[in-house]
Amino acid sequence: MDTITHSITQAGQSDRTDTVQLPLSEVKIDQMFIRDVTTSEEARRLVESIIAMGQALKIPITAEGIENAETFEMLKGFGCTNAQGFLFGRPFPVQIVNDACPVP
């Protein structure tokens, strides 16, 4: 899993500019967190917190691995802005996209 680490410097003080201006353009929530969101209180709290963080930073949030309507509705209720998963369609070869959306 990729991570971004922010170091705290100067005897426990971090540079506010570094913290506020992280180079994030989107938050993606992996399917391993989404999978149990409707059955696990811990997963629900974690996902809801990630979405709240994205909202606070005004960053789009994408939940990956949505496989049923119950999960989708819960994530919409939390304020998730984008969704991916088998509920919406199965993966298909990239050539289909290239044929449908040719680049000039």
N, C-alpha and C positions, 0 to 999 in steps of 0.2 A: 504494500500500500504506500502511495506517495504521501509525504507529510511536509508541512511547512513549519519550521521551528523559528521562534523569535527569541533571541537571547536577551536576558536581562543583564544590563551592564551598570557600571558606576555605582557600586555598593547597593544593588537592588533596584536602581532606578532605570527605567527604559526610556528611550527617546520617544516621546509622544508621536512625533511625525512618522517614525518607523512603524509604530503600532497601528496608527490610523490609516496609513497609506499602503497597506499590503497590496501586492499586485494581483488581486483576485477579480475576475470578471464573472465568475459563476461558481456556485457551490453545487457539487453533485453528491448525492447520498447513495452509496453503494447498496445493491440489493441485499447484501448480508444484514444491513440494518433495517431495510424495508420489510423483509420476509416475515418478521414476527411482530410487526407494529400493531396488529389487531388482536394479538393474543398475549403479549408480554407488556406489562406495565413499564418495565425498565426500557424496553425498545421504544415504546411510545414516548416516554419522557425524553429519551436521547434524540429521537427524530424531531420531536416538537421543538426541542432546544436548538437543534441545528437550523431548523427553518426560521425560528425567531431570530437567531444570529444573522442569517442571511437577510432577513427583512430589515433588521436594525442597520445593517450596512448597505442597504438598498442594492443587493446583489441578487440576481435571479437564482432560484433554487430548482434543481432537477432531481427528482426521485427516480432511481433506476430499479427495474425489476418488478414493476407493478403487474400482478397477475390476476387480480380480481377487483370487482367494483367496490367492495367493502373497503379495501385498502385505498383505492383511489379517492373515494369519498372522504375518508378520514384525513388523508393528506391534503385534499382541497380545503377541508375545514381548518387545518393548521396553517393554511396560507401558502402551500407549495405552488409555485408558478409554472413548472414544467414537469411532464411525466413521460416515462419510457417504460415499455414492458410488453409482455405477451398479450395483455388485455387490449392493446392497441394494434398489434400486428406482430408477426413473426419476422425474424431476420431474413433478408434476401440478398442475393448476389449484388455486389456493387455495380456490375454492368447494367442492371436494370435501372439504377439511379442515373448512371451516365447516359443511357439511352433516352430516359425520360427528361433529363435536364442537361442537354448538351452545353458545354462551355464554348463560347465563341472563340 
